[in-house]
Amino acid sequence: MDYNLNGKLFRSVSNSENRDVDAATIFYYQQQGEIVTARYMGGSIVEGHLIAKVLPGGQLDMRYHHLNRAGEFMLGKCLSTPSQLPDGRLKFSEEWQWLTGDGSTGRSEIEEIGNYDRTNSQ
């Protein structure tokens, strides 16, 4: 699947119980070729960043880190699979694992909610 995440906003629509990200967390994506980055914050996340490589077929192989409101630094990895919603927006179904804490795994989904102005972005 071909897409460009540059300037796209996403929000979590579902997540496992062992999560930090919730519906109040907003992701600000950027993309240059096969490299994708994002800054994320909101809800229980004070500040977070991710970096991913686009795999053949469009999946994202990513690593992420953030500081949560409990004052903990959290690190993880995720395989994110894209699909298109009926209205044309992008959705990613994610399988992730904590690389800190208990090392548990989870599943989540994020959906595109709009665009942002990258020249004045966070």
C-alpha positions as CSV (number, residue, x, y, z in Angstrom):
1,M,0.0,0.0,0.0
2,D,1.4,3.4,-1.0
3,Y,0.8,6.4,1.3
4,N,2.5,9.6,2.5
5,L,2.2,10.4,6.2
6,N,3.9,13.8,5.9
7,G,1.8,16.3,7.9
8,K,-0.8,13.7,9.0
9,L,-2.4,13.6,12.5
10,F,-3.5,10.4,14.1
11,R,-5.4,9.4,17.3
12,S,-5.6,6.1,19.1
13,V,-9.1,4.4,18.7
14,S,-8.3,1.2,20.6
15,N,-5.5,-0.1,22.7
16,S,-4.7,-3.0,25.1
17,E,-5.0,-2.5,28.9
18,N,-1.2,-2.4,29.4
19,R,-1.0,0.8,27.3
20,D,0.2,4.3,27.9
21,V,-1.4,5.8,24.7
22,D,-5.1,6.6,24.8
23,A,-7.7,8.6,22.8
24,A,-6.2,11.9,24.2
25,T,-2.8,11.1,22.6
26,I,-2.2,12.9,19.2
27,F,0.5,11.7,16.8
28,Y,2.2,14.3,14.4
29,Y,3.7,12.3,11.5
30,Q,6.4,13.2,9.0
31,Q,7.7,11.1,6.2
32,Q,10.7,11.3,3.9
33,G,10.8,8.3,1.5
34,E,10.9,5.1,3.6
35,I,11.7,6.9,6.9
36,V,8.7,7.9,9.1
37,T,9.0,9.9,12.3
38,A,6.4,11.2,14.7
39,R,6.1,13.3,17.8
40,Y,3.2,12.3,20.2
41,M,1.7,13.7,23.4
42,G,-1.5,14.0,25.3
43,G,-3.4,12.0,27.8
44,S,-0.8,10.0,29.9
45,I,2.0,10.9,27.5
46,V,4.1,14.0,28.4
47,E,6.3,13.7,25.3
48,G,7.1,10.9,22.9
49,H,8.9,10.2,19.6
50,L,8.9,7.3,17.1
51,I,11.0,6.4,14.1
52,A,10.0,3.8,11.6
53,K,11.0,2.2,8.3
54,V,8.4,1.5,5.7
55,L,8.6,-2.2,4.7
56,P,7.5,-3.6,1.3
57,G,3.7,-3.6,1.3
58,G,3.6,-0.5,3.5
59,Q,3.9,-1.9,7.0
60,L,5.9,0.2,9.5
61,D,8.7,-1.3,11.6
62,M,9.0,1.2,14.4
63,R,10.7,1.9,17.7
64,Y,9.3,4.4,20.1
65,H,10.1,6.1,23.4
66,H,8.2,8.5,25.7
67,L,7.9,10.0,29.1
68,N,4.6,9.3,30.8
69,R,2.8,11.4,33.5
70,A,4.0,8.9,36.1
71,G,7.5,10.1,35.4
72,E,8.6,6.8,33.7
73,F,10.6,6.5,30.5
74,M,9.1,3.8,28.3
75,L,10.6,2.2,25.2
76,G,8.9,-0.2,22.8
77,K,8.8,-1.7,19.3
78,C,5.8,-2.0,17.0
79,L,4.7,-3.5,13.7
80,S,2.0,-1.3,12.2
81,T,-0.1,-2.5,9.3
82,P,-1.9,0.1,7.1
83,S,-5.4,0.0,5.7
84,Q,-7.8,2.5,4.2
85,L,-11.1,3.4,5.8
86,P,-14.2,3.8,3.6
87,D,-13.9,7.6,3.7
88,G,-10.3,7.4,2.5
89,R,-8.5,8.1,5.8
90,L,-5.7,5.8,6.9
91,K,-5.8,3.4,9.7
92,F,-2.9,1.4,11.2
93,S,-3.4,-1.8,13.2
94,E,-0.5,-2.3,15.5
95,E,1.2,-5.1,17.4
96,W,3.6,-3.8,19.9
97,Q,5.8,-4.8,22.8
98,W,7.4,-2.9,25.7
99,L,11.2,-3.0,25.8
100,T,11.1,-1.6,29.3
101,G,9.0,-2.6,32.3
102,D,7.3,-6.0,32.1
103,G,8.0,-6.6,28.4
104,S,4.4,-7.3,27.7
105,T,2.7,-7.1,24.3
106,G,-0.4,-5.4,23.1
107,R,-2.5,-4.4,20.1
108,S,-3.8,-1.0,19.1
109,E,-5.4,0.9,16.3
110,I,-4.8,4.5,15.2
111,E,-6.8,6.5,12.7
112,E,-6.0,9.6,10.7
113,I,-7.8,12.7,12.0
114,G,-6.5,15.4,9.8
115,N,-3.4,17.4,8.8
116,Y,-1.2,19.9,10.5
117,D,1.0,22.7,9.3
118,R,4.5,21.4,9.5
119,T,6.0,24.9,9.3
120,N,4.3,25.7,12.7
121,S,4.2,22.2,14.1
122,Q,4.8,21.3,17.7
